Amino acid sequence: MLERYEKKIILEYLCRALKQRVFFNRSAAGIISWLRDYIEAVVPVGRRSVKLFERLADAVDMEDISYSAQEKLITEARLEVLAFVEGQAQKLERARPTSIARSIDLICKSLDLSPAEQRLFAFICFYQTNKVVEEFFDIFKNHHSAVESIMAVFLDLSAEEVGSYLNGRGHLFSSGLLKGKSRIVFSSLKYEVNDFVLAAIIQGAQTQAEIREVILGAPCCSDLGWDDYEHLGEQRTKLVAFLEKAVQEQLAGVNILLYGPPGTGKTEFSKVLAEKLGVALFAVGETSDEGSELDRKERVACHSLACSFLQGHKDSLLLFDEMDDLFESSSLLSILYGGKGRGTSKVFINRMLENNPVPTIWTINDPKILDESVVRRMAFAIEMKTPPLHA
């Protein structure tokens, strides 16, 4: 059963579709079918409303009549239905947002999204969490080639605005909130909410702390101590001093590289280092919210998402463990945005490192696979050798 706020949102989408004559006419048969299946779940259906919907259906199905005459009948019936739906929507104007809607709003405010970005993000969230919204959108997707034009009507935006906001390099994607679907099904939306964000929304996270807990997980802890890494000598002391300044002053582009073969303690040292600094260390891009392995694109998106939610905090570090796979085989940009060419990939990677708002520790087994430009953007690099037996 739909809650009042859900009904309000759906009726708003329906009103905007009914207002657009050409847009409506291209999908008229599908809308009639949807009304028959779902309208009772959205509005109270009485004798008057049934007659309105039947009149619209009859006008759409009418045969042996001129185009202009049928168009007139459809327009008259469509406007009558629109007036009825607008009246129902007004009755729900003060409906209390659902827990999902409140979570969406909190995330939007946390990341300082623009009003248009908020509407787009909210719509995609509702599409993934509400079957009625999904079915309604899919009606139009079957009759309109560009999903951006459909979303533009639903959200009262221009198709150009929607296209610019949903560009792969736009804020909704660069923040990690959205991702493109690997397989675009004809009858579904080609954008998806990040799995961790969607989990926070579905769980109804109502505070910043709850959202971060779902998205970032618990801070890393270690059973080892600072003394276990005495063999690193002055390097560890210098690194602590450097990171203390970077965290307090919220410096951008702070990247620490720990390199060495497996088993040399790169990950554990990262945890111990964070404890020494008195900050929380969050590992990003390790597994999905369901515990499955992430691909390179998803790992980078997780880092972007963590940066988005931790930016401005003076108590956090990020750990991107085993970054080797980011630099193996094809270029990173090709994986992310369908681009080609090694040079362009370098540009993306370099900008990601330069603009990183949260100090990040990157570990790698074989530093030789890194491009020199990447190495230059590491503020501090430590080779992790096998600890001596007494350590």
Helices and strands as residue ranges (DSSP letters): H 4-19, H 21-26, H 28-42, H 47-61, H 67-91, H 99-110, H 115-129, H 131-141, H 147-155, H 159-165, H 171-174, E 178-180, E 191-193, H 195-202, H 208-216, G 226-232, H 234-249, E 255-259, H 266-277, E 280-283, H 296-310, E 316-320, G 323-327, H 332-337, H 342-355, E 360-364, G 367-369, H 372-376, E 380-383
